[in-house]
Amino acid sequence: MIETEIVLYGDNDPLEGCDLLMVADEDARLYELGSDLLKNSGCAKAHPVMVKRKDFIFTLNHCQENRIVACGLIWSADLEEELMRGGERGGIVEVGRISWYDEDSIYGRPALALMGPLGSDWRELRGSPRISVDNRYPLLSGEYLKNLKHGGYTFRQTGLGGLPCRECVGTRYDAAVGLIDSFEVVDRTGLWPLEKIVESEPVIVRLRGPSE
C-alpha cells in the first residue's frame, strides 16, 4: 500500500487553473498520483500528460512560451539533479510536495544509495573498487563520491543507464550508486544498500512567470 499526503507551499492550490500536469519519466505511479491530485483539486479541464525525463524542462518552457498553464510532477531527486545542473536559471520552482510512504519499499520511498553485493559491508570497499554510477544522477552521485574520496576512499567509476545486472556484480563492478525502491531491485541485481544518499518524494513544480 502507498500512502500520500500533499503539502502545499502558500495558500493557493498550485494546480488550480492548470491546463496540463506533466508527469516525468513515464512513471505509472506518478501518473496515477497526478490523476488523483487533479481530481481532488477540482481541475476538471486539466489532465496529466507523461513526458520523458530528459524533455521535462524543455516541455515546461514550451508550454509557458505558448501560454499554456502547466505544472509538473517529478521525483525530488530528479529535481535536485536538475537544479545542480543549473535548472534554477530557467526559473523552476517547487510549489508543493507529496509525503510518500510505500510499505513495500526499503526506505519507504525511492532513494539514491550506495549499494554493494548482498551480505557485504563497508570494509569490502577498501582499495579501489569498481563502481557503476546511474547516469541519470551524475551530479548527486558525484558530490557523494567526492565526499567519500575526502574520507580516503578511491573508486574506478563507470556510468550506466541504471543499476548493473546480477551477472556483472563481482565481475565488472564491485559496488554501485543508483536508485533503489522495492526489494525486487535486490532480487534482480544482487545489490543491497550500504548507505542512503538522498530520499525521493513526488514534488509539484512550475516555472516562474515573466513578472516574478
C-alpha positions in Angstrom: 0.0 0.0 0.0 1.2 3.5 -0.9 0.2 6.4 1.4 0.4 10.0 0.3 -0.3 13.4 1.8 0.1 16.7 -0.1 2.0 19.6 1.4 1.4 22.9 -0.4 3.7 26.0 -0.2 1.4 29.0 0.2 -2.4 29.4 0.4 -3.3 28.6 -3.1 -3.5 25.2 -4.8 -0.8 25.3 -7.5 -2.9 23.1 -9.7 -5.8 25.5 -9.7 -6.2 26.9 -13.2 -3.8 24.4 -14.8 -4.3 23.2 -18.4 -1.7 20.4 -18.1 0.0 18.4 -15.4 3.2 17.0 -16.8 4.4 13.7 -15.2 8.1 13.0 -15.6 9.8 9.8 -16.7 6.7 7.8 -17.8 6.2 6.6 -14.2 2.8 4.9 -13.8 2.8 5.7 -10.0 3.3 9.4 -10.6 0.7 9.4 -13.4 -1.9 7.8 -11.1 -0.9 10.2 -8.3 -1.3 13.2 -10.7 -4.7 12.0 -11.8 -5.8 11.9 -8.2 -4.4 15.3 -7.4 -6.2 16.9 -10.3 -9.5 15.1 -9.4 -9.2 16.3 -5.8 -8.3 19.9 -6.7 -11.4 20.2 -8.9 -9.4 20.9 -12.1 -12.0 19.5 -14.5 -10.3 20.8 -17.6 -6.8 19.7 -16.7 -5.3 16.3 -17.5 -2.0 14.6 -16.8 0.5 14.0 -19.6 3.5 11.8 -19.5 6.8 13.4 -20.6 10.2 11.8 -20.9 12.5 13.0 -18.1 15.1 14.4 -20.5 12.4 16.6 -22.1 10.7 17.7 -18.9 12.2 21.2 -18.5 12.0 21.9 -22.3 8.3 21.0 -22.4 7.5 23.2 -19.4 9.3 26.1 -21.2 7.4 25.3 -24.4 4.1 25.4 -22.5 5.0 28.8 -21.0 6.0 30.2 -24.3 2.7 29.2 -25.8 0.7 30.5 -22.8 -0.4 27.0 -21.7 -0.7 26.9 -17.9 1.3 23.8 -16.9 2.7 22.3 -13.7 4.9 19.3 -13.4 5.1 16.3 -11.1 8.6 14.9 -10.7 10.6 13.0 -8.1 12.6 15.3 -5.8 15.9 13.5 -6.6 15.3 14.4 -10.3 14.6 18.0 -9.3 17.8 18.2 -7.2 19.8 16.9 -10.1 18.3 19.4 -12.4 18.9 22.3 -10.0 22.6 21.2 -9.7 22.8 21.3 -13.4 21.6 24.9 -13.4 17.9 24.4 -13.7 17.3 27.4 -11.4 18.4 29.7 -14.2 15.3 28.5 -16.1 13.2 29.6 -13.1 11.9 26.2 -12.0 10.1 26.4 -8.6 8.9 23.7 -6.2 5.4 24.7 -5.2 4.2 21.5 -3.4 5.5 18.2 -2.1 3.7 14.9 -1.5 4.7 12.9 1.5 5.1 9.4 0.2 5.2 6.1 2.1 5.3 2.7 0.4 5.3 -0.2 2.7 6.9 -2.4 0.0 9.9 0.0 -0.3 13.1 -0.5 1.5 13.2 3.1 2.8 9.5 3.8 2.4 10.2 5.7 -0.8 12.6 5.7 -3.7 16.2 6.6 -2.6 19.6 7.1 -4.2 22.0 4.9 -2.4 25.5 3.4 -2.4 25.0 -0.3 -2.9 27.2 -3.4 -2.6 26.7 -7.1 -3.1 24.2 -8.7 -0.7 25.9 -9.5 2.6 28.8 -7.1 2.0 29.7 -4.1 4.2 31.9 -1.0 4.1 35.1 -2.9 4.8 34.9 -4.6 1.4 35.0 -1.3 -0.3 38.6 -0.6 0.7 41.2 -0.5 -2.0 39.9 0.8 -5.4 36.6 -0.9 -6.1 34.9 -0.6 -9.5 31.7 1.3 -9.1 28.9 1.9 -11.5 27.0 5.2 -11.4 23.5 5.7 -12.6 23.9 8.3 -15.4 20.5 9.8 -14.5 22.1 11.2 -11.4 25.7 12.1 -12.2 25.9 15.3 -10.1 24.2 13.9 -7.0 26.3 10.8 -7.2 29.5 12.7 -8.0 29.1 15.0 -5.0 28.6 12.0 -2.7 31.6 10.1 -4.1 33.7 13.3 -3.8 33.0 13.4 -0.1 34.0 9.7 0.2 37.2 10.4 -1.6 38.0 13.1 1.0 37.5 10.3 3.6 40.2 8.2 2.0 38.1 6.0 -0.4 39.0 5.7 -4.1 36.8 4.4 -6.9 37.1 3.4 -10.5 33.9 4.9 -11.8 31.8 4.0 -14.8 28.4 5.4 -15.9 25.4 3.3 -16.6 21.8 3.8 -17.6 20.8 2.1 -14.3 21.9 -0.5 -11.9 24.2 -3.3 -13.2 22.7 -6.8 -13.8 23.4 -9.6 -11.3 25.9 -11.2 -13.6 28.0 -8.1 -13.7 28.3 -7.7 -9.9 31.6 -9.0 -8.8 32.9 -9.4 -12.3 32.7 -5.9 -13.8 31.5 -3.9 -10.8 32.1 -4.2 -7.1 29.5 -1.5 -6.0 27.0 0.9 -7.5 25.3 4.2 -6.9 21.7 4.1 -8.1 18.1 4.4 -7.3 16.6 1.6 -5.1 12.9 1.3 -4.3 11.5 -2.2 -3.8 13.1 -5.5 -2.8 12.7 -6.5 -6.4 15.8 -4.4 -7.2 17.7 -6.5 -4.7 16.5 -9.8 -6.3 17.3 -8.5 -9.8 20.7 -7.1 -9.1 22.1 -8.9 -6.1 22.9 -5.5 -4.6 21.9 -4.1 -1.2 22.1 -0.5 0.1 25.1 0.2 2.2 24.3 3.9 2.7 21.4 6.1 1.7 22.4 9.3 -0.2 19.1 11.0 -0.7 15.4 10.0 -0.4 13.0 11.0 -3.2 9.4 12.1 -3.0 7.0 13.5 -5.6 7.1 17.3 -5.9 4.9 19.7 -7.8 6.9 22.3 -9.8 6.2 25.1 -12.2 8.3 27.8 -14.0 8.4 31.4 -12.6 6.2 33.8 -14.5 7.8 36.6 -16.6 6.8 39.1 -13.8 8.3 37.1 -10.9 
